Amino acid sequence: MGEVRARRARRATRAAPRVVVDEALALRIAARLPFTPSPDQARAIAEIHADLASGRPMARLLQGDVGTGKTLVALAAALAVTARGHKAVLLAPTEILAEQHAARFARDLAGSRLPVRLHSASVPARVRRETEALLASPGPALVVGTHALLGADLRVRDLGLLVIDEQQRFGVAQRARLWRPEDGRWPHALVMSATPIPRTLATALFGDLDCSELRLPPTTRRPVTTEVLAPTAWPALVGRIAEECAGGGRVFVVCPRIGAEDDEDGDGDDTGPEDGDEGAVGTWRELSALFPAALVHGRQKPAERREAQHAFRDGALGCLVGTTLLEVGIDVPEATWMVVRDADRLGLATLHQLRGRVGRGDRPARCFLVGDPANERLQRLAEHHDGFAIAELDLAYRGAGELGGARQHGRWRFRCLDPFRDHDLLGLAGGEVPAAGGSEPSPAREAAL
């Protein structure tokens, strides 16, 4: 608690660009937003604008379920910063997610003088060099990118706002490469997550991060019907997948491992097709022999992944098989089913994120978790649809890890305190405990947002 409190106190002594959103600028920002913010979004935007005006580095977690409109809030923050002459950079974990954000921002800002750029490995080298030159020069810009933004030689001048989408997909050291001072001023930082990982939720509870919540979506979404099936039900489920695709539905099928070609998580327990492989490659071979299906996994070339995802998004095929890469990065309102094999190998946060890929359109949506029906975590997920409740369950199962270091799971050591029951008490304690001393931490530790 003392170290977290000390880190927050150190941030309060640092300078950041002072961005004041007056009435005139607020009206300009509102005119550029694609729709009127919901009450939750309006409250989050107001909290962020207050942080930006403080002259101290913002460190805010924006958490909300899939579909609650985090991207619109991030756009409002970026417009405030860029209107005052600074740059805003949004870091996304996958190329297709970065492409979607960049395309959405470009559409919303059509006719604006603000440069909107995409920076990823798939962008032509000439365009990347132009974006890098833009980042290194003075003046405002809105740049959306992937890990390509984390290159050691990349310089960002006048960075006013760093937005990290799906921040759990980036390591502490990676986040620190962009969150660093320039001429004694630190950029503001906004991290977003649909379901906070245990470490993030715990840090927010302890007061290291300010927290904005989007509890309700701008539009009502029907809950996704979730069912836990035993592995023996897989053959029958294959037939149902075929029927759903034939009827115009689109189905995600996710596997924790790549399978026959490689073992994505490196645990060495990969099995071949002859052993009943349940990895993505074996599953894709089985399904594609029956109906059109595409494959996505981390060992493919980026162009192959993009082609498969675009074919699914555009309706050229009805089934997309992949690893947990599909957790983020593809928005397909027509997707109706999410099927997860070996679901008991995945955490609650990941499973909830996967479930959030479906149910965005008008058709009823279903999620099938293929695993041990007696698994308590799977049954709890089937019972809960609130991302905040699921985040708390995930925290209880996995632990918070080190609030001041790089370890992102594990149990905390409390003898007479329940972090959930007593979170109000923790908030009061955070405001009363004096900041601990100590030497200045490394940027990597300080950036453990």
Disulfide bonds with the S-S distance in Angstrom:
none
